[in-house]
Amino acid sequence: MTAYNQIFENNKRWVATKKATDAEFFEKMADTQKPDYLYIGCSDSRVPTNEIMGLEAGEVFVHRNIANLVPNTDLNVMGVINYAVVHLEVKHIIVCGHYNCGGVKAAMQAKDLGILNPWLRNIRDVYRLHMDELNAIENEHDRYNRLVELNTQEQCINVIKTAAVQKSYVGKGYPTVHGWVYDLKNGMLKDLQIDFEGVLHEIQKIYDLTGSGLMKNDTE
């Protein structure tokens, strides 16, 4: 049996396992979805989204791309955010990078990568914004890992800049945005402790899309 055909055997066993636990599992899944979480992560095959979060099918809405980027010109990720916030009413949006990210490393190569150039330039822009801090890190491995954290942080800010997130938070009090980094070497998640309200308050001075002015805690 080829590895490809084995996938369908695996699927049958997975279905049997789920039905053994809950006979109506798939009927419930087919009816509707109401996840509390939107997860925006890297496409890296070594990062199993639901498993690292300990969540089951139906509990997390997922978008993945190279290096977990959130460019405002990418209609795919913008559409996912809008749908998750407006229609699914998720309570949390998580941007999750991972250490030893191939996309981050590729972005910093002095090499023409063809169609990947405009995509990975977003990471070069993050490096430019934090150049002094990153250049002060002598060890290349540590520098790249710090860039992974800073890239995740900047993508969180990009999420917060969207109208859907701003308007929902001002009107309903959610979602909040979080930045995580997954460590491939030990399987642990690191919370970057993004100050969501602080960032929202700060960027609304320029990026306010709510039509309601700055947040109420503005004292300037």
Residue frames as a rotation matrix with the C-alpha (Angstrom) as fourth column:
MET 1
0.574 0.819 0.000 0.00
0.819 -0.574 0.000 0.00
0.000 0.000 -1.000 0.00
THR 2
-0.224 -0.664 0.714 1.37
0.602 -0.670 -0.434 3.41
0.766 0.332 0.550 -0.96
ALA 3
-0.828 -0.149 -0.541 1.72
0.535 -0.500 -0.681 6.21
-0.169 -0.853 0.494 1.55
TYR 4
-0.827 0.563 0.003 -1.02
-0.510 -0.752 0.417 8.08
0.237 0.343 0.909 -0.33
ASN 5
-0.117 0.820 -0.560 -3.53
-0.133 0.546 0.827 5.23
0.984 0.171 0.046 -0.03
GLN 6
-0.522 -0.166 -0.837 -2.65
0.731 0.418 -0.539 4.86
0.439 -0.893 -0.097 3.63
ILE 7
-0.972 0.166 0.169 -4.17
-0.216 -0.912 -0.349 8.28
0.096 -0.376 0.922 4.25
PHE 8
-0.196 0.970 -0.144 -7.65
-0.695 -0.035 0.718 6.94
0.691 0.241 0.681 3.47
GLU 9
0.032 0.116 -0.993 -7.13
0.471 0.874 0.117 4.02
0.881 -0.471 -0.027 5.83
ASN 10
-0.856 -0.392 -0.339 -6.08
0.490 -0.402 -0.774 6.50
0.167 -0.828 0.536 8.50
ASN 11
-0.733 0.636 0.238 -9.23
-0.581 -0.769 0.267 8.50
0.353 0.057 0.934 7.78
LYS 12
0.093 0.797 -0.596 -11.46
-0.187 0.602 0.776 5.47
0.978 0.039 0.206 8.31
ARG 13
-0.231 -0.252 -0.940 -9.84
0.804 0.495 -0.330 4.75
0.549 -0.832 0.088 11.66
TRP 14
-0.990 -0.140 0.023 -10.21
0.110 -0.859 -0.499 8.39
0.090 -0.492 0.866 12.69
VAL 15
-0.371 0.927 0.059 -13.92
-0.638 -0.301 0.709 8.38
0.675 0.225 0.703 11.79
ALA 16
0.180 0.418 -0.890 -14.45
0.275 0.848 0.454 5.17
0.944 -0.327 0.037 13.76
THR 17
-0.616 -0.496 -0.612 -12.65
0.725 -0.054 -0.686 6.64
0.307 -0.867 0.393 16.77
LYS 18
-0.927 0.289 0.238 -14.75
-0.325 -0.937 -0.126 9.79
0.186 -0.194 0.963 16.72
LYS 19
-0.063 0.971 -0.232 -18.02
-0.556 0.158 0.816 7.86
0.829 0.181 0.530 16.38
ALA 20
-0.083 -0.025 -0.996 -17.03
0.579 0.813 -0.068 5.56
0.811 -0.582 -0.053 19.21
THR 21
-0.873 -0.286 -0.396 -16.69
0.488 -0.506 -0.711 8.59
0.003 -0.814 0.581 21.48
ASP 22
-0.426 0.756 -0.497 -19.72
-0.266 -0.630 -0.730 10.48
-0.865 -0.179 0.469 20.14
ALA 23
-0.331 0.346 0.878 -22.10
0.726 0.688 0.002 8.80
-0.603 0.638 -0.479 17.70
GLU 24
0.691 0.679 0.248 -23.39
0.694 -0.529 -0.487 12.19
-0.200 0.509 -0.837 16.53
PHE 25
-0.049 -0.823 -0.566 -19.98
0.470 -0.519 0.714 13.87
-0.881 -0.231 0.412 16.22
PHE 26
-0.846 -0.377 0.377 -20.13
0.485 -0.253 0.837 14.45
-0.221 0.891 0.397 12.46
GLU 27
0.065 0.935 0.349 -23.79
0.904 -0.203 0.377 15.47
0.423 0.291 -0.858 12.47
LYS 28
0.622 0.111 -0.775 -22.90
0.600 -0.704 0.381 18.17
-0.504 -0.702 -0.504 15.00
MET 29
-0.408 -0.870 -0.278 -19.89
0.371 -0.437 0.820 19.29
-0.834 0.231 0.501 12.94
ALA 30
-0.693 0.162 0.702 -21.97
0.709 -0.023 0.705 19.50
0.131 0.987 -0.099 9.76
ASP 31
0.299 0.934 -0.195 -24.67
0.954 -0.295 0.052 21.58
-0.009 -0.202 -0.979 11.42
THR 32
0.911 -0.027 0.412 -22.68
0.010 -0.996 -0.090 24.72
0.413 0.086 -0.907 12.22
GLN 33
-0.050 -0.925 -0.378 -19.39
0.849 0.159 -0.503 26.07
0.526 -0.346 0.777 13.51
LYS 34
0.853 0.302 0.425 -18.93
0.030 -0.842 0.539 28.51
0.521 -0.447 -0.727 16.37
PRO 35
0.152 -0.886 -0.439 -15.21
0.862 0.336 -0.380 28.70
0.484 -0.321 0.814 17.17
ASP 36
0.856 0.059 -0.514 -13.87
0.387 -0.732 0.561 31.15
-0.343 -0.679 -0.649 19.74
TYR 37
0.123 -0.951 -0.283 -10.49
0.031 -0.282 0.959 31.34
-0.992 -0.127 -0.005 18.04
LEU 38
0.991 -0.113 -0.076 -9.06
-0.082 -0.049 -0.995 32.47
0.108 0.992 -0.058 14.72
TYR 39
0.403 -0.902 0.156 -5.54
0.209 0.257 0.944 31.11
-0.891 -0.347 0.292 14.27
ILE 40
0.942 -0.242 -0.234 -3.24
-0.306 -0.327 -0.894 32.70
0.140 0.914 -0.382 11.68
GLY 41
0.516 -0.757 0.400 -0.11
-0.164 0.371 0.914 30.60
-0.841 -0.537 0.067 11.41
CYS 42
-0.290 -0.739 -0.608 2.73
-0.867 -0.067 0.494 29.47
-0.406 0.670 -0.622 9.20
SER 43
0.606 0.535 -0.589 2.16
-0.769 0.584 -0.261 26.76
0.205 0.610 0.765 6.59
ASP 44
-0.448 -0.893 -0.046 5.10
-0.840 0.438 -0.320 24.75
0.306 -0.105 -0.946 7.98
SER 45
0.184 0.566 -0.804 4.12
-0.341 0.804 0.488 21.06
0.922 0.185 0.341 8.12
ARG 46
-0.534 -0.501 -0.681 5.74
0.429 0.534 -0.729 20.66
0.729 -0.681 -0.070 11.54
VAL 47
-0.954 0.251 0.165 3.17
-0.288 -0.614 -0.734 22.88
-0.083 -0.748 0.658 13.27
PRO 48
-0.613 0.770 -0.177 -0.10
0.560 0.581 0.591 20.91
0.557 0.263 -0.787 13.82
THR 49
-0.573 0.298 0.764 -2.50
-0.319 -0.939 0.127 23.70
0.755 -0.171 0.633 14.72
ASN 50
0.466 0.874 0.139 -5.28
-0.483 0.119 0.868 21.95
0.742 -0.471 0.477 16.63
GLU 51
0.517 -0.289 -0.806 -2.92
0.552 0.832 0.055 19.58
0.654 -0.473 0.590 18.40
ILE 52
-0.577 -0.816 -0.027 -0.60
0.551 -0.364 -0.751 22.20
0.603 -0.448 0.660 19.83
MET 53
-0.580 0.451 0.678 -3.65
-0.586 -0.810 0.037 24.09
0.566 -0.376 0.734 21.14
GLY 54
-0.971 0.229 0.074 -5.35
0.119 0.724 -0.680 20.98
-0.209 -0.651 -0.730 22.52
LEU 55
-0.298 0.899 -0.322 -8.50
-0.657 -0.438 -0.614 21.83
-0.693 0.029 0.721 20.56
GLU 56
-0.365 0.286 0.886 -10.84
0.464 0.881 -0.093 19.67
-0.807 0.377 -0.454 18.51
ALA 57
-0.774 0.197 0.601 -12.49
0.570 -0.194 0.798 20.14
0.274 0.961 0.038 15.12
GLY 58
0.213 0.928 0.306 -14.91
0.696 -0.364 0.619 23.05
0.686 0.081 -0.723 15.20
GLU 59
0.632 0.022 -0.775 -13.06
0.724 -0.374 0.580 24.94
-0.277 -0.927 -0.253 17.94
VAL 60
-0.077 -0.706 -0.704 -10.56
0.111 -0.708 0.698 26.95
-0.991 -0.025 0.132 15.88
PHE 61
0.942 0.311 0.128 -10.86
0.197 -0.202 -0.959 28.73
-0.273 0.929 -0.252 12.53
VAL 62
0.210 -0.974 0.086 -7.54
0.411 0.168 0.896 28.46
-0.887 -0.153 0.435 10.71
HIS 63
0.991 -0.112 -0.066 -5.59
-0.105 -0.396 -0.912 30.43
0.077 0.911 -0.404 8.13
ARG 64
0.412 -0.905 0.112 -2.01
0.298 0.249 0.922 29.54
-0.861 -0.346 0.372 7.23
ASN 65
0.970 -0.230 0.077 0.56
0.013 -0.270 -0.963 30.97
0.242 0.935 -0.259 4.84
ILE 66
0.220 -0.966 -0.136 4.33
0.741 0.256 -0.621 31.29
0.635 0.036 0.772 4.52
ALA 67
-0.729 -0.680 -0.074 5.69
0.516 -0.475 -0.712 32.99
0.450 -0.558 0.698 7.66
ASN 68
-0.084 0.803 -0.590 2.23
0.988 -0.008 -0.153 33.83
-0.128 -0.596 -0.793 9.09
LEU 69
-0.948 -0.319 -0.013 1.96
0.310 -0.927 0.210 37.19
-0.079 0.195 0.978 7.32
VAL 70
0.075 0.984 -0.164 -1.02
0.845 -0.150 -0.513 39.57
-0.529 -0.100 -0.843 7.37
PRO 71
-0.915 -0.404 0.011 -0.48
0.338 -0.750 0.568 41.96
-0.221 0.524 0.823 4.43
ASN 72
-0.269 0.874 -0.405 -3.37
-0.104 -0.444 -0.890 44.32
-0.958 -0.197 0.211 3.85
THR 73
-0.246 0.138 -0.959 -3.16
-0.947 -0.245 0.208 43.61
-0.207 0.960 0.191 0.11
ASP 74
-0.969 -0.099 -0.226 -3.75
-0.145 0.970 0.196 39.87
0.200 0.223 -0.954 0.56
LEU 75
-0.229 0.970 0.076 -7.49
-0.858 -0.238 0.456 39.38
0.460 0.039 0.887 0.03
ASN 76
-0.024 0.175 -0.984 -7.22
0.127 0.977 0.170 35.81
0.992 -0.121 -0.046 1.31
VAL 77
-0.642 -0.276 -0.715 -6.13
0.704 0.156 -0.693 36.67
0.303 -0.948 0.095 4.84
MET 78
-0.930 0.348 0.114 -8.25
-0.366 -0.898 -0.244 39.83
0.018 -0.269 0.963 4.88
GLY 79
-0.142 0.918 -0.371 -11.31
-0.614 0.212 0.760 37.78
0.776 0.335 0.534 3.90
VAL 80
-0.167 0.008 -0.986 -10.58
0.511 0.856 -0.080 35.20
0.843 -0.518 -0.147 6.59
ILE 81
-0.928 -0.210 -0.307 -10.28
0.371 -0.455 -0.810 37.88
0.031 -0.866 0.500 9.27
ASN 82
-0.703 0.708 0.064 -13.49
-0.683 -0.697 0.218 39.56
0.199 0.110 0.974 8.16
TYR 83
0.007 0.735 -0.678 -15.45
-0.309 0.647 0.697 36.31
0.951 0.205 0.231 8.07
ALA 84
-0.377 -0.238 -0.895 -14.11
0.652 0.618 -0.439 35.17
0.658 -0.749 -0.078 11.44
VAL 85
-0.969 -0.068 -0.237 -14.89
0.221 -0.671 -0.708 38.49
-0.111 -0.738 0.666 13.14
VAL 86
-0.675 0.727 -0.124 -18.15
-0.736 -0.652 0.183 39.54
0.052 0.215 0.975 11.47
HIS 87
0.096 0.781 -0.617 -19.85
-0.705 0.491 0.512 36.19
0.703 0.386 0.597 10.89
LEU 88
0.062 -0.118 -0.991 -18.27
0.406 0.910 -0.083 33.72
0.912 -0.398 0.104 13.31
GLU 89
0.657 0.177 0.733 -17.78
-0.426 -0.715 0.554 36.37
0.622 -0.676 -0.394 16.03
VAL 90
0.244 -0.670 -0.701 -14.54
0.638 0.656 -0.403 34.86
0.730 -0.349 0.588 17.30
LYS 91
0.978 0.139 -0.154 -13.39
0.205 -0.522 0.828 36.10
0.035 -0.842 -0.539 20.68
HIS 92
0.374 -0.921 -0.112 -9.64
-0.151 -0.180 0.972 35.75
-0.915 -0.347 -0.206 20.09
ILE 93
0.957 -0.238 -0.164 -7.36
-0.143 0.106 -0.984 36.16
0.252 0.965 0.067 17.08
ILE 94
0.570 -0.792 0.219 -3.99
-0.001 0.266 0.964 34.47
-0.822 -0.549 0.150 17.39
VAL 95
0.744 -0.513 -0.428 -1.01
-0.536 -0.075 -0.841 35.10
0.399 0.855 -0.331 15.12
CYS 96
0.756 -0.431 0.493 1.43
-0.162 0.606 0.779 32.23
-0.635 -0.669 0.388 15.69
GLY 97
0.446 -0.721 -0.530 4.97
-0.794 -0.045 -0.607 32.14
0.413 0.692 -0.592 14.34
HIS 98
0.981 -0.188 0.050 7.54
0.136 0.845 0.518 29.47
-0.139 -0.501 0.854 15.05
TYR 99
0.343 -0.933 -0.105 11.25
-0.586 -0.300 0.753 29.41
-0.734 -0.197 -0.650 15.73
ASN 100
-0.600 -0.676 0.428 13.52
0.010 0.529 0.849 28.18
-0.800 0.513 -0.311 12.94
CYS 101
0.501 0.865 -0.005 11.02
0.106 -0.067 -0.992 29.47
-0.859 0.497 -0.125 10.36
GLY 102
-0.220 -0.601 0.768 12.21
0.822 0.310 0.478 28.79
-0.525 0.737 0.426 6.82
GLY 103
0.511 0.502 0.698 10.26
0.801 -0.573 -0.174 31.73
0.313 0.648 -0.694 5.47
VAL 104
0.950 -0.205 -0.234 11.99
-0.038 -0.824 0.566 34.15
-0.309 -0.529 -0.791 7.81
LYS 105
0.084 -0.980 0.179 15.40
0.216 0.193 0.957 32.76
-0.973 -0.042 0.228 6.89
ALA 106
-0.060 -0.053 0.997 14.61
0.977 0.199 0.070 32.85
-0.202 0.979 0.040 3.18
ALA 107
0.853 0.485 0.191 13.54
0.512 -0.849 -0.133 36.48
0.098 0.211 -0.973 3.42
MET 108
0.768 -0.590 -0.247 16.97
-0.296 -0.670 0.680 37.50
-0.567 -0.449 -0.690 4.68
GLN 109
0.134 -0.719 0.682 18.92
0.696 0.558 0.452 35.78
-0.706 0.414 0.575 1.90
ALA 110
-0.102 -0.247 -0.964 20.67
-0.523 -0.811 0.263 37.96
-0.846 0.531 -0.047 -0.68
LYS 111
-0.894 -0.124 0.430 19.00
0.205 0.741 0.640 35.95
-0.398 0.660 -0.637 -3.40
ASP 112
-0.540 0.737 -0.406 16.28
-0.836 -0.418 0.355 36.35
0.092 0.532 0.842 -6.03
LEU 113
-0.826 0.298 0.477 13.46
0.027 0.868 -0.496 34.01
-0.562 -0.397 -0.726 -5.00
GLY 114
-0.859 0.446 0.252 11.16
0.341 0.130 0.931 34.83
0.383 0.885 -0.264 -7.89
ILE 115
-0.058 0.959 0.277 7.46
0.140 -0.267 0.954 35.01
0.988 0.094 -0.119 -7.06
LEU 116
0.344 0.152 -0.926 8.29
0.897 0.239 0.373 34.82
0.278 -0.959 -0.054 -3.34
ASN 117
-0.638 -0.740 0.214 10.11
0.649 -0.666 -0.368 38.17
0.415 -0.096 0.905 -3.44
PRO 118
-0.415 0.491 0.766 7.10
-0.310 -0.868 0.388 40.46
0.855 -0.076 0.513 -2.86
TRP 119
0.650 0.668 -0.363 5.69
0.078 0.416 0.906 38.16
0.756 -0.617 0.218 -0.19
LEU 120
0.347 -0.600 -0.720 8.91
0.915 0.385 0.120 37.82
0.205 -0.701 0.683 1.79
ARG 121
-0.441 -0.495 0.749 9.63
0.364 -0.861 -0.356 41.53
0.821 0.116 0.560 1.49
ASN 122
0.577 0.704 0.413 7.10
-0.189 -0.377 0.907 41.98
0.794 -0.601 -0.085 4.29
ILE 123
0.801 -0.352 -0.484 9.62
0.599 0.467 0.651 40.25
-0.003 -0.811 0.585 6.57
ARG 124
-0.274 -0.907 0.319 12.45
0.883 -0.369 -0.292 42.43
0.382 0.202 0.902 5.30
ASP 125
0.006 0.369 0.929 10.28
-0.026 -0.929 0.369 45.42
1.000 -0.027 0.004 6.23
VAL 126
0.942 0.304 -0.140 10.01
0.098 0.149 0.984 44.06
0.320 -0.941 0.111 9.77
TYR 127
0.274 -0.925 -0.262 13.81
0.962 0.260 0.089 43.74
-0.014 -0.277 0.961 9.91
ARG 128
-0.346 -0.395 0.851 14.15
0.525 -0.833 -0.173 47.34
0.777 0.387 0.496 8.73
LEU 129
0.492 0.638 0.593 11.82
-0.161 -0.602 0.782 48.55
0.855 -0.480 -0.194 11.47
HIS 130
0.973 -0.106 0.206 13.84
-0.180 0.214 0.960 46.74
-0.146 -0.971 0.189 14.14
MET 131
0.671 -0.731 -0.125 17.28
0.088 0.245 -0.965 46.88
0.737 0.636 0.229 12.53
ASP 132
0.006 -0.723 0.691 19.20
-0.748 -0.461 -0.477 48.30
0.663 -0.514 -0.544 15.49
GLU 133
0.350 0.197 0.916 17.94
-0.851 0.477 0.222 45.64
-0.393 -0.857 0.334 17.90
LEU 134
0.975 0.112 0.190 18.48
-0.031 0.923 -0.383 42.78
-0.219 0.368 0.904 15.46
ASN 135
0.587 -0.810 -0.002 21.93
-0.066 -0.045 -0.997 43.86
0.807 0.585 -0.080 14.29
ALA 136
0.072 -0.540 0.839 23.04
-0.943 -0.312 -0.120 43.98
0.326 -0.782 -0.531 17.91
ILE 137
0.686 0.200 0.699 22.42
-0.462 0.863 0.206 40.21
-0.562 -0.464 0.684 18.22
GLU 138
-0.188 -0.913 -0.362 25.69
-0.913 0.026 0.408 38.55
-0.363 0.407 -0.838 17.21
ASN 139
-0.729 -0.067 0.681 24.50
-0.001 0.995 0.096 34.95
-0.684 0.069 -0.726 17.00
GLU 140
-0.841 0.370 -0.395 22.71
-0.495 -0.228 0.839 34.43
0.221 0.901 0.375 13.67
HIS 141
-0.596 0.630 -0.499 20.39
0.514 0.776 0.366 31.72
0.618 -0.038 -0.786 15.02
ASP 142
-0.412 0.416 -0.811 19.29
0.792 -0.276 -0.544 33.97
-0.450 -0.866 -0.215 17.90
ARG 143
-0.812 0.076 -0.579 18.87
-0.249 -0.942 0.227 36.90
-0.528 0.328 0.783 15.53
TYR 144
-0.779 0.543 -0.312 16.53
-0.201 0.256 0.946 34.92
0.593 0.800 -0.090 13.27
ASN 145
-0.414 0.642 -0.645 14.50
0.831 0.556 0.019 33.69
0.371 -0.528 -0.764 16.22
ARG 146
-0.537 0.205 -0.818 14.13
0.421 -0.775 -0.471 37.24
-0.731 -0.598 0.330 17.49
LEU 147
-0.880 0.224 -0.419 13.01
-0.469 -0.558 0.684 38.25
-0.081 0.799 0.596 13.99
VAL 148
-0.638 0.684 -0.353 10.37
0.426 0.696 0.578 35.49
0.641 0.218 -0.736 14.20
GLU 149
-0.311 0.503 -0.806 9.04
0.898 -0.121 -0.422 37.13
-0.310 -0.855 -0.415 17.38
LEU 150
-0.625 0.017 -0.781 9.13
-0.027 -1.000 0.000 40.64
-0.780 0.022 0.625 15.92
ASN 151
-0.921 0.323 -0.218 7.45
-0.222 0.026 0.975 39.48
0.321 0.946 0.047 12.71
THR 152
-0.432 0.787 -0.440 4.66
0.804 0.558 0.208 37.89
0.409 -0.264 -0.874 14.73
GLN 153
-0.354 0.233 -0.906 4.28
0.637 -0.649 -0.416 41.11
-0.685 -0.724 0.082 16.71
GLU 154
-0.821 -0.015 -0.570 4.06
-0.318 -0.818 0.479 43.21
-0.474 0.575 0.668 13.54
GLN 155
-0.799 0.576 -0.173 1.48
0.111 0.423 0.899 40.89
0.591 0.699 -0.402 12.00
CYS 156
-0.311 0.676 -0.669 -0.62
0.943 0.131 -0.306 41.28
-0.120 -0.726 -0.678 15.16
ILE 157
-0.513 0.066 -0.856 -0.50
0.101 -0.985 -0.136 45.02
-0.852 -0.157 0.499 14.59
ASN 158
-0.942 0.174 -0.287 -1.62
-0.314 -0.157 0.936 44.48
0.118 0.972 0.202 11.00
VAL 159
-0.525 0.794 -0.307 -4.62
0.722 0.607 0.333 42.51
0.450 -0.046 -0.892 12.30
ILE 160
-0.235 0.409 -0.882 -5.46
0.783 -0.458 -0.421 45.32
-0.575 -0.790 -0.213 14.72
LYS 161
-0.839 -0.145 -0.524 -5.39
-0.129 -0.883 0.452 47.82
-0.528 0.447 0.722 11.85
THR 162
-0.841 0.514 0.167 -8.35
0.383 0.350 0.855 46.15
0.381 0.783 -0.492 10.13
ALA 163
-0.564 0.709 0.423 -11.78
-0.656 -0.696 0.292 47.74
0.502 -0.112 0.858 10.24
ALA 164
0.233 0.719 -0.655 -13.51
-0.118 0.689 0.715 44.50
0.965 -0.090 0.245 11.20
VAL 165
-0.187 -0.394 -0.900 -11.42
0.817 0.447 -0.366 44.05
0.546 -0.803 0.238 14.34
GLN 166
-0.968 -0.221 0.118 -11.60
0.136 -0.858 -0.495 47.70
0.211 -0.463 0.861 15.39
LYS 167
-0.415 0.885 0.212 -15.35
-0.667 -0.454 0.591 48.02
0.619 0.104 0.779 14.91
SER 168
0.281 0.517 -0.808 -16.13
0.150 0.808 0.569 44.72
0.948 -0.281 0.150 16.62
TYR 169
-0.431 -0.515 -0.741 -13.96
0.797 0.168 -0.580 45.50
0.423 -0.841 0.338 19.62
VAL 170
-0.963 0.106 0.247 -15.37
-0.176 -0.942 -0.284 49.01
0.203 -0.318 0.926 20.05
GLY 171
-0.230 0.973 -0.013 -18.94
-0.750 -0.169 0.640 47.72
0.621 0.156 0.768 19.69
LYS 172
0.655 0.558 -0.509 -18.78
-0.239 0.792 0.561 44.33
0.717 -0.245 0.652 21.41
GLY 173
0.563 -0.511 0.650 -15.57
-0.784 -0.081 0.616 44.19
-0.262 -0.856 -0.446 23.44
TYR 174
0.018 -0.579 0.815 -14.03
0.079 0.814 0.576 41.44
-0.997 0.054 0.061 21.31
PRO 175
0.805 -0.419 -0.420 -11.98
0.483 0.874 0.054 40.02
0.345 -0.247 0.906 19.65
THR 176
0.670 -0.740 -0.062 -8.62
-0.492 -0.505 0.709 40.51
-0.556 -0.445 -0.702 21.29
VAL 177
0.791 -0.465 -0.397 -5.41
-0.278 0.305 -0.911 39.83
0.545 0.831 0.112 19.36
HIS 178
0.733 -0.543 0.409 -2.57
-0.272 0.316 0.909 37.65
-0.623 -0.778 0.084 20.65
GLY 179
0.447 -0.676 -0.587 0.93
-0.762 0.057 -0.646 36.87
0.470 0.735 -0.489 19.41
TRP 180
0.769 -0.200 0.606 2.42
-0.268 0.761 0.591 33.42
-0.580 -0.618 0.531 19.98
VAL 181
0.063 -0.737 -0.673 5.58
-0.948 0.166 -0.270 31.61
0.311 0.655 -0.689 18.94
TYR 182
0.953 0.261 0.153 5.80
-0.288 0.936 0.201 27.82
-0.091 -0.236 0.967 18.74
ASP 183
0.004 -0.994 0.113 9.10
-0.938 0.035 0.345 26.12
-0.347 -0.108 -0.932 19.56
LEU 184
0.511 0.188 -0.839 9.70
-0.662 0.709 -0.244 23.17
0.549 0.680 0.486 17.23
LYS 185
-0.405 -0.848 -0.342 12.32
-0.402 0.501 -0.766 21.73
0.821 -0.173 -0.544 19.58
ASN 186
-1.000 0.008 0.015 10.10
-0.011 0.403 -0.915 21.25
-0.013 -0.915 -0.403 22.62
GLY 187
-0.492 0.869 0.046 6.51
0.683 0.352 0.640 21.72
0.540 0.346 -0.767 21.41
MET 188
-0.246 0.373 -0.895 5.86
0.836 -0.385 -0.391 24.65
-0.490 -0.844 -0.217 23.74
LEU 189
0.318 0.437 0.842 3.95
0.735 -0.674 0.073 27.82
0.599 0.595 -0.535 22.92
LYS 190
-0.629 -0.509 -0.587 5.29
0.749 -0.600 -0.282 31.21
-0.209 -0.617 0.759 24.00
ASP 191
0.556 0.824 0.111 2.84
0.831 -0.554 -0.052 34.06
0.018 0.121 -0.993 24.56
LEU 192
-0.395 -0.755 0.524 4.45
0.750 -0.594 -0.290 37.34
0.530 0.279 0.801 23.43
GLN 193
-0.155 0.406 -0.901 2.06
0.866 -0.382 -0.322 39.22
-0.474 -0.830 -0.292 25.74
ILE 194
-0.656 0.015 0.755 0.85
0.546 -0.681 0.488 41.67
0.521 0.732 0.438 23.11
ASP 195
-0.692 0.430 -0.580 -0.76
0.305 -0.553 -0.775 44.69
-0.654 -0.714 0.251 24.79
PHE 196
-0.419 0.559 0.716 -3.85
0.904 0.179 0.389 44.61
0.090 0.810 -0.580 22.58
GLU 197
0.640 0.739 -0.211 -5.68
0.758 -0.651 0.022 47.59
-0.121 -0.174 -0.977 24.06
GLY 198
0.232 -0.648 -0.725 -2.47
0.160 -0.710 0.686 49.62
-0.959 -0.275 -0.061 24.21
VAL 199
-0.772 -0.516 0.372 -1.64
0.404 0.054 0.913 48.90
-0.491 0.855 0.167 20.58
LEU 200
-0.081 0.837 0.540 -5.21
0.980 -0.031 0.196 49.61
0.181 0.546 -0.818 19.47
HIS 201
0.672 0.323 -0.666 -5.24
0.550 -0.820 0.158 52.88
-0.495 -0.472 -0.729 21.37
GLU 202
-0.147 -0.854 -0.499 -1.93
0.088 -0.514 0.854 53.92
-0.985 0.082 0.150 19.83
ILE 203
-0.828 -0.266 0.494 -2.61
0.472 0.146 0.869 53.02
-0.304 0.953 0.005 16.21
GLN 204
0.153 0.965 0.212 -6.09
0.974 -0.111 -0.199 54.54
-0.168 0.237 -0.957 16.20
LYS 205
0.117 -0.195 -0.974 -4.41
0.133 -0.969 0.210 57.94
-0.984 -0.154 -0.087 16.13
ILE 206
-0.622 -0.399 -0.674 -3.64
-0.614 -0.285 0.736 57.12
-0.486 0.872 -0.068 12.49
TYR 207
-0.943 0.125 -0.308 -5.56
-0.120 0.736 0.666 53.94
0.310 0.665 -0.679 11.63
ASP 208
-0.624 0.771 0.126 -8.96
-0.133 0.054 -0.990 54.64
-0.770 -0.634 0.069 13.18
LEU 209
-0.923 0.337 -0.185 -11.54
-0.134 0.168 0.977 52.98
0.360 0.926 -0.109 10.91
THR 210
-0.641 0.696 -0.325 -14.44
0.754 0.492 -0.434 52.92
-0.142 -0.523 -0.840 13.33
GLY 211
-0.290 0.521 0.803 -15.75
0.365 -0.715 0.596 56.43
0.885 0.466 0.017 12.72
SER 212
0.740 0.609 -0.285 -16.05
0.453 -0.137 0.881 56.84
0.497 -0.781 -0.377 16.47
GLY 213
0.538 -0.610 0.582 -12.73
-0.647 -0.742 -0.179 58.48
0.540 -0.280 -0.794 17.21
LEU 214
-0.504 -0.847 -0.166 -10.17
-0.472 0.432 -0.769 57.21
0.723 -0.309 -0.618 19.69
MET 215
-0.169 0.383 -0.908 -10.90
0.618 0.759 0.206 54.76
0.768 -0.526 -0.365 22.47
LYS 216
0.717 0.649 0.255 -12.53
0.214 -0.553 0.805 56.16
0.664 -0.522 -0.536 25.57
ASN 217
0.670 -0.500 -0.549 -9.33
0.662 0.069 0.746 55.93
-0.335 -0.863 0.377 27.62
ASP 218
-0.079 -0.691 0.719 -7.66
0.840 -0.435 -0.325 58.52
0.537 0.578 0.615 25.39
THR 219
0.516 0.217 -0.828 -6.66
0.750 -0.582 0.315 61.50
-0.414 -0.783 -0.463 27.51
GLU 220
-0.581 -0.810 0.075 -4.64
0.735 -0.483 0.475 63.48
-0.349 0.331 0.877 25.02
